[in-house]
Amino acid sequence: MGTESEMKKRIDGKLSSGYKCIKLKIGAIDFEKELALVKYIREKGGESLEIRLDANGGFSSEEALKKIEKLYPYNIHYIEQPVRAGQWAKMAQLIKESPVPIALDEELIGIFKTDDKIRLMDTLKPSILILKPALIGGFAFCDFYRNLLKPRNGYCVVTSALESNIGLNAIAQYIATFHPQIPQGIGTGQLFNNNIPAPYHLSPGTLHYDPGGAWNFKSVV
């Protein structure tokens, strides 16, 4: 995310580091510039690169489908939350008509009652969910949504929501329990400049725990 030049620089950095999956925030700058960035990623990363997009509700309900259709030629894995949360009828229509698979993210936040969660799923009929444990009720509700998706042949991507390394540790261990076959999203801890040093390290596409390492809680006291 960032300005066009910042995003391009970060894209180049991820590709040169060997990442096979890149997620791009869109909907914040001029759409044609974002479209050019998507084209740039596809051309430079090749067809094997997995491209994920996150609009954070940035598309208007009137323009969303047209913009998604422009993104379709670039073989997008999925696009998160193209329109703002709460527009159930519009989102259900988009999920049905979009040529690019749509993932729900903010749509899940603030839905606390079990019956409302089921009604959301029955109304929108999504096949992809972005699960942020801290924002949707914890790991128990992650399991709840994962179980609701099974009959739909859908899948979930578990992501962090600006947790410290302690939170990332818990999410990483949770993800490990179901042995995912696609990349998850637990890299947001890199955004902090005062995070708690942890015995983890990243290599392109994977998170590794060093059993010989240690947590350093004194560093942030």
N, C-alpha and C positions, 0 to 999 in steps of 0.2 A: 504494500500500500504506500501512498505518498503521491508526490507530483509525478508527472510523466517521466522526467529524467531520472528521478530517484527510483522509480519502479523499474525502469530499463536497466539501471545499474545493478539493482538487486537481482533482477532476472539473470543477467549475465553472470553474476557471482554464483547463483545457485546452479546454473547450467554447467559452468566451468568446474564446480565442485562435484559434479556427477549426480545431482538429484534427478530422479526419474518421475517425480510428481511435483507440480508447482501449482500453488493456489494464488489467485490474483483477485484483489479487491477491486470491484468496479462500481460505477454509479456515483462516484464522487467528483470526477473531472469530466471533460467533454467526452461524450460517448464515442465519437469517431476516433479520438486519440486512444481510447481504451481498446477499441476494435483493432487499431493498428498495432497495439502492444500484443494482443492475442495472436494476431497474424505473425508478428515477429517471433513470439515464443514457438509457435508451431513450425515456422520455417527453420529456426535455429535449433530447436530441440528434436525435430523429426517426428514422424508419426507414432513412434513408440512412447513418446513423452505423454504423461497423463496431465491434462489441464483441468483444474477445478476453478470455478468462479464463485465469488460471493458478492452479491449486490446489496446485502444489508437493507433490503427494502427500498433501495434507491430508485427503482423504476416506477414511473406512474402507471396506474392500472390501464390507462389508455394506450400507452406505448410499449408496455412490457413484451407482448408477444412479437411485435415487429422487431424489437431489439434482439430478442432471443433468436429469431429467424436469421438475423444477420450474423449471429455468433455460430450458428449451426454448422457451417462449412468447415469449421476448424476443429471438429471432432472433440467437443467438450464433454468431459466425463459427467459433470453435473453443474448446475448453477444453484447456489443457495439463496433462498428468500428473495426472489426478484421484486416483489412488492411488499409494502409494509404489512406487519402482522395485523390480524383482526379482520381482514377482508376475505372471509371464508369462501364466499361464493366466487369471487374473482380468482382466488388461489386454486380452488377446485377446478375451475375452467382452464386455468393455465396448465395445471398438472395434466389435464386430459388432452390439451391441444398442443402443448409445447413439443417441438422436435428435439429439444435438449432435456434430459431428465432434470427434474426439479427436486431439491432437497429442502426440507423444512428446518429452520433454525430458531429465529426469534418467535416463530409461531407457537413454539412449545413453552416459552417462558411465561409464567404467570397463570398457567393452567394447573390448578392445584387439586381439584376434585377428580377422583378416578372416573366417574361417569362423564365428566367433561373431556377428559383425555380420550376416552373411547369415542365420544361423539365427534371430537376433532378428527380422529382417524377415519371414522366412518363417513364423514362429510367430505373431507379433502382427498381421501384415498391415496396417500403418498406411498412411494416405494423406497424413499431414502430419507433418513432422519439424521440430523446433526445433534448429538447428545452432549450437553454440557452439564455434568453432574451437579455442580454447585448452583446452577440456575434452574434446574427442573425438578429438584427434590431429592437428589442424591443417587447413589448407585442402585437402590431398590427400584426407583422409577426408570432408570436406564434399562434394567432388566424387564420391567413392565412393558416399555415401548418395544424392546427387542422381541419380546414374545408376541406382541400384537402384529409385528411385521412378518413373522414367520409364515403365516398362511398367505400373505401377499407376495411371497418370494422377494421381499425387499431386504434392505440391509441398513445398518447404522454406521456412522462414523463418530467416534467419541473424541471430543476436543476439550481443551482447557479453556478457561475463561479468566485469564490473567491471575492464575494461582501462583504462589511462590513455588520453589522447588519441593517443598513439603507436599503441597497439593498435587504437583505433577507426579511425585513419587506414588501417591495413592492412585491417581488415574492410570498411570503406567501399569501398576500391579493389577488393577481391575481389567484393563484391556488384555493383559496377558492371560487372563482366565478363559477367554473365548477364542484365543489364537486367530486373530484377524488375518485375512488374506490380502487386504488392501491397506494402503497407508492410512493412519489415523492422524489426529491433529493436536499434538501436545508440545509444540515448540514455542508457545507464547512467553515462557519464562525468560527467553532471551531478550525481551523488551525491557527488563529491569536492569538498573545499574547497581542495585544494592541487594541482589538476591542472595539467599543463603547458599554458600558453596556446598555442592552435593557430589557424591561419588558417581556421577553420571557423565557420559560424554556422547555427543552426537556424531554420527558419520552419515553420509548421504542416505536418507531414508530410514535410518534405524537409530534407536536409543539403546545405549549400553550401560550396564551397571558394573562398576568396578568393586568386587568384593574386598579388595585390599584398601579401598579408599575410605573416607570418613566424612561425616557432616561437620560443618564448622559454624556452630550457632553463635559463637563469641564474636564472629566477624561483623554481625549486624546489631550487636548490643550497644 
